Amino acid sequence: MEGQKCLGISKGDLDTPCLVIDEEVLEQNIRVMQAHVKNFGKQLRPHAKTHKCSQIAGRQMAAGCVGICVAKVSEAEVLVEKGFREILITSPLGADSKIQRFLDCVARAPELMGVVDSPAGACRLNEAGEGRSQPINVLVDLDPGMGRTGIPFQEALDLGIHIHRLPSLRLRGVQCYAGHVQHIPSFQEREKTSLDWMHQAADIFHKFRESGLPGEIFTGSGTGTFDIDCRIPELTDLQTGSYTLMDAEYLNIGSSLDPFRFVQFPPALTLLTTVISANHPDFVTVDAGLKALYHHGATPTVIQPPGSSLTYEWWGDEHGRIRTNQGGRKPMVGEVIELAVSHCDPTVNLFDSFHIIRDGILTDIWPIDMRGRCQ
Ligand SMILES: Cc1ncc(COP(=O)(O)O)c(C=O)c1O
């Protein structure tokens, strides 16, 4: 069942394991997030690391977002090739070869922005950019106590001043993404922690402006704090990613509307898996294991059959186990089970395409064209 030949078949007849997207839910999630940021007078710069699909990025741009974030230069290359211009690469660059690839992208898309988190990194980028007709757009990447990338808050102003003096670079503002806060289960605790870090980042942003540095952009935030960080007046745009597709990791944390569930964005992405063996009284074996579902984050959740007492258990490379709890009905061989995936980003990276479903029918197949782009 390759390519466009199978358009029009019903979802249950797709070959498994495969990723499906409910197009109506995707559209709704894009619409809800866009309306939310607009309501707070902010912009949306969504992260494409979640879906790795230029077609979804295109829909986000069409909905009104100000640009698209990517994590890697190789992802930016795909978007530039597809005609995207307002792109932010949210990780600092390391190797010289990567800086060169970045500059090749800038040559085709001068609006492209990078982030810098050290004076040495700024100097390397500045030297590489010497002789170019246009300066390279950069943000100072702030570290909100996560320690992954970013400069500590107390050193950020000096870095900003340093960058501002470098002729090949054009400082635009700051980035602050608190990844370690996004999945805190309690909404109240997440709220308190995120506001604390983002207020500190806002202070830096103020200091930039008071010192005469360009303070145009203060970008950050993720899906877990989308309705928290909007309350920071200085934040100009949100980088939320997972809200488009969603996963069990997000669905199982509290939100402002429900202490145990993140209900604002339903799962647009699911994985279909088929029962291939049912010889045991308490469980059946399905055809999706570690090679189809990334083993990080929450355990995949059974969505279909609905309200069921079925739970997914990891069972090696090729297989999973669906356990029948509370005397529920045991699925039969050949039956298709639908799962919310554990963690959407790395699961998406395991597949070549999304199967697009509307009213239970396959209407399109979208290539995951940034899949494997981890350089
Ligand atoms: C820098 C950055 N911004 C934004 C996001 C999007 O976060 P989320 O998927 O939680 O919405 C990520 C995700 O890891 C990220 O690394």
The ligand as a Gaussian input file, in Angstrom:
#p B3LYP/6-31G(d) Opt

LIG

0 1
 C       14.319000      25.528000      22.199000
 C       12.968000      24.887000      22.172000
 N       11.886000      25.661000      21.968000
 C       10.643000      25.133000      21.924000
 C       10.423000      23.768000      22.088000
 C        9.012000      23.246000      21.996000
 O        8.554000      22.727000      23.192000
 P        7.234000      21.853000      23.300000
 O        7.383000      20.698000      22.382000
 O        7.206000      21.452000      24.718000
 O        6.106000      22.718000      22.917000
 C       11.523000      22.931000      22.322000
 C       11.322000      21.490000      22.554000
 O       12.142000      20.749000      23.013000
 C       12.829000      23.488000      22.353000
 O       13.921000      22.732000      22.560000

